[in-house]
Amino acid sequence: MSNGIFDLEIVGMGVFGLSIAWECSKRGARVSVVDHQHYQRSSSYGLVGALTPHVPEPWEAKKQFQFDSLLMAEDWWKEVYFTSDIYPHYCRCGRLQPIMDEKGYELAKLRSDEAQNNWKRQAEWKIVRAVDCAGWKPKSPIGWLIADNLSARINPRMAIKSLRKALINNNVPLMILNGQEETRCEYRVLATGTAGLTSLSNELGLPLVAHEKGQAMLIDYDASDQPIITGGGINLVPQPNGLTAVGSTTERYFTNPYKTDYRLNELYSKAIELVPEVANSRIVEKWAHDRPRSVTRAPVLGAHPTRKNTFLANGGFKIGFGLAPKIAEVMAELILNGNNLIPHKFSPENAISEAVSQKAKADK
Ligand SMILES: Cc1cc2nc3c(=O)[nH]c(=O)nc-3n(C[C@H](O)[C@H](O)[C@H](O)COP(=O)(O)OP(=O)(O)OC[C@H]3O[C@@H](n4cnc5c(N)ncnc54)[C@H](O)[C@@H]3O)c2cc1C
């Protein structure tokens, strides 16, 4: 790489763009990061921050990738913290999930065995008695819980601030551009979230984006460094500041992605059902945003299908923070060394092929 003012321009100041910029700058590339709006408007500037694994069976490439990323996360975020001096609130606090009935117990047993095979003793997924768990816990009608020690929490807003400051301390410029300016760079990464997936869909005439919105909130329940609790499709994520994040809704049909509404009351009721002791807490903040969801539900990473020297990093969907360290690593390897370690399932070609087949079905 030579000629350009920067070797690499990252477009997008969400967790994907900033993480890739961080990884590339650590490896000596001359990087700049641009966005067309204030970074606090990205889907990364949220409230929840659950870094939790998929169930450990059936095993496949996406789960292995996520597993690797979750294992890397502690050291990765520590380095960002040490460079920025801003604490991202990362904590490998583990997670508890209720087992609701005998069938659920049998499934949990199978998953516990599969975790031993697939997680290779690097983390545990086990069945425990609720009465043996000190601290807060979910309600289980049969008295059994699943405990894993791979899950972690982060505070998305502090993580974004921490990454930004680490980049600034590494002399990486972060710039707001209004779309008119042309910057000179040799390579470009488009980490532009939902807007990026939408514009690629329009360019190719294919449904590469599948719109989805989520709402979340903070309640003033203090569970400090206790485990995340997951059940009935929601997460309660304790933060170290006396607050607990509760997320999130899943909405396929919506008009305003940034508006919170009555669905947060339903979410709160579900949280109380899961952990009755949160019933007397107050809602202190509400937040809504669309998620960058690709047609495959998987990340879309690799060379841009129509633009030279341009790469895509998108499709973080519900687990963008959990995947960010590994995504930063494989993208840096690809861009700087031409070494493609990205699972085929995450390639733009795979997303395009899925979109082609969905379009064909819809056209029938
Ligand atoms: C309610 C909710 C709860 C969530 N909970 C979790 C969770 O608990 N754990 C987890 O891991 N993940 C969670 N996520 C998902 C996670 O937030 C996303 O996967 C992640 O933030 C995606 O990051 P990104 O950088 O790809 O996109 P974004 O954060 O959306 O960033 C994209 C950036 O690109 C910029 N941009 C777009 N177009 C242009 C352009 N043309 N020029 C310049 N800039 C442009 C945008 O302004 C934006 O700043 C949640 C998401 C939501 C909505």
The ligand as an SDF file (V2000), in Angstrom:
LIG
                    3D

 53 58  0  0  0  0  0  0  0  0999 V2000
  -32.3250   -3.1530   20.3570 C   0  0  0  0  0  0  0  0  0  0  0  0
  -30.9950   -3.7650   20.0010 C   0  0  0  0  0  0  0  0  0  0  0  0
  -30.3680   -4.5750   20.9480 C   0  0  0  0  0  0  0  0  0  0  0  0
  -29.1470   -5.1840   20.6340 C   0  0  0  0  0  0  0  0  0  0  0  0
  -28.5150   -5.9570   21.5770 N   0  0  0  0  0  0  0  0  0  0  0  0
  -27.3140   -6.5100   21.3110 C   0  0  0  0  0  0  0  0  0  0  0  0
  -26.6340   -7.2740   22.3010 C   0  0  0  0  0  0  0  0  0  0  0  0
  -27.1190   -7.4330   23.4240 O   0  0  0  0  0  0  0  0  0  0  0  0
  -25.4430   -7.8510   21.9630 N   0  0  0  0  0  0  0  0  0  0  0  0
  -24.8680   -7.6880   20.7270 C   0  0  0  0  0  0  0  0  0  0  0  0
  -23.7820   -8.2460   20.4780 O   0  0  0  0  0  0  0  0  0  0  0  0
  -25.5000   -6.9510   19.7660 N   0  0  0  0  0  0  0  0  0  0  0  0
  -26.6940   -6.3720   20.0360 C   0  0  0  0  0  0  0  0  0  0  0  0
  -27.3480   -5.6380   19.0720 N   0  0  0  0  0  0  0  0  0  0  0  0
  -26.8090   -5.6390   17.7120 C   0  0  0  0  0  0  0  0  0  0  0  0
  -25.6950   -4.6580   17.5380 C   0  0  0  0  0  0  0  0  0  0  0  0
  -26.0290   -3.4390   18.1250 O   0  0  0  0  0  0  0  0  0  0  0  0
  -25.4160   -4.5010   16.0270 C   0  0  0  0  0  0  0  0  0  0  0  0
  -25.1930   -5.7730   15.4490 O   0  0  0  0  0  0  0  0  0  0  0  0
  -24.1810   -3.6610   15.8020 C   0  0  0  0  0  0  0  0  0  0  0  0
  -24.3000   -2.4510   16.4910 O   0  0  0  0  0  0  0  0  0  0  0  0
  -23.9590   -3.4100   14.3090 C   0  0  0  0  0  0  0  0  0  0  0  0
  -22.8360   -2.5840   14.1810 O   0  0  0  0  0  0  0  0  0  0  0  0
  -22.4310   -1.9610   12.7590 P   0  0  0  0  0  0  0  0  0  0  0  0
  -21.1740   -1.2270   13.0090 O   0  0  0  0  0  0  0  0  0  0  0  0
  -22.4440   -3.0110   11.7180 O   0  0  0  0  0  0  0  0  0  0  0  0
  -23.6350   -0.9770   12.3740 O   0  0  0  0  0  0  0  0  0  0  0  0
  -24.0330    0.4390   12.9830 P   0  0  0  0  0  0  0  0  0  0  0  0
  -23.7410    0.5110   14.4390 O   0  0  0  0  0  0  0  0  0  0  0  0
  -25.4390    0.7220   12.5820 O   0  0  0  0  0  0  0  0  0  0  0  0
  -23.0600    1.4560   12.2680 O   0  0  0  0  0  0  0  0  0  0  0  0
  -23.1700    1.8070   10.9160 C   0  0  0  0  0  0  0  0  0  0  0  0
  -22.6390    3.2080   10.7540 C   0  0  0  0  0  0  0  0  0  0  0  0
  -22.5250    3.4910    9.3590 O   0  0  0  0  0  0  0  0  0  0  0  0
  -22.8910    4.8310    9.1510 C   0  0  0  0  0  0  0  0  0  0  0  0
  -23.2670    5.0210    7.7350 N   0  0  0  0  0  0  0  0  0  0  0  0
  -24.3050    4.4580    7.0760 C   0  0  0  0  0  0  0  0  0  0  0  0
  -24.3000    4.8590    5.7850 N   0  0  0  0  0  0  0  0  0  0  0  0
  -23.2480    5.6930    5.6330 C   0  0  0  0  0  0  0  0  0  0  0  0
  -22.7070    6.4250    4.5420 C   0  0  0  0  0  0  0  0  0  0  0  0
  -23.2640    6.3740    3.3300 N   0  0  0  0  0  0  0  0  0  0  0  0
  -21.6160    7.1850    4.7360 N   0  0  0  0  0  0  0  0  0  0  0  0
  -21.0230    7.2530    5.9530 C   0  0  0  0  0  0  0  0  0  0  0  0
  -21.4740    6.5660    7.0280 N   0  0  0  0  0  0  0  0  0  0  0  0
  -22.5690    5.7970    6.8810 C   0  0  0  0  0  0  0  0  0  0  0  0
  -24.0430    5.0490   10.1110 C   0  0  0  0  0  0  0  0  0  0  0  0
  -24.2360    6.4420   10.3530 O   0  0  0  0  0  0  0  0  0  0  0  0
  -23.5570    4.2850   11.3340 C   0  0  0  0  0  0  0  0  0  0  0  0
  -22.8410    5.1200   12.2120 O   0  0  0  0  0  0  0  0  0  0  0  0
  -28.5580   -4.9880   19.3560 C   0  0  0  0  0  0  0  0  0  0  0  0
  -29.1840   -4.1520   18.4210 C   0  0  0  0  0  0  0  0  0  0  0  0
  -30.3860   -3.5330   18.7480 C   0  0  0  0  0  0  0  0  0  0  0  0
  -31.0260   -2.6170   17.7500 C   0  0  0  0  0  0  0  0  0  0  0  0
  1  2  1  0
  2  3  1  0
  2 52  2  0
  3  4  2  0
  4  5  1  0
  4 50  1  0
  5  6  2  0
  6  7  1  0
  6 13  1  0
  7  8  2  0
  7  9  1  0
  9 10  1  0
 10 11  2  0
 10 12  1  0
 12 13  2  0
 13 14  1  0
 14 15  1  0
 14 50  1  0
 15 16  1  0
 16 17  1  0
 16 18  1  0
 18 19  1  0
 18 20  1  0
 20 21  1  0
 20 22  1  0
 22 23  1  0
 23 24  1  0
 24 25  2  0
 24 26  1  0
 24 27  1  0
 27 28  1  0
 28 29  2  0
 28 30  1  0
 28 31  1  0
 31 32  1  0
 32 33  1  0
 33 34  1  0
 33 48  1  0
 34 35  1  0
 35 36  1  0
 35 46  1  0
 36 37  1  0
 36 45  1  0
 37 38  2  0
 38 39  1  0
 39 40  1  0
 39 45  2  0
 40 41  1  0
 40 42  2  0
 42 43  1  0
 43 44  2  0
 44 45  1  0
 46 47  1  0
 46 48  1  0
 48 49  1  0
 50 51  2  0
 51 52  1  0
 52 53  1  0
M  END
$$$$
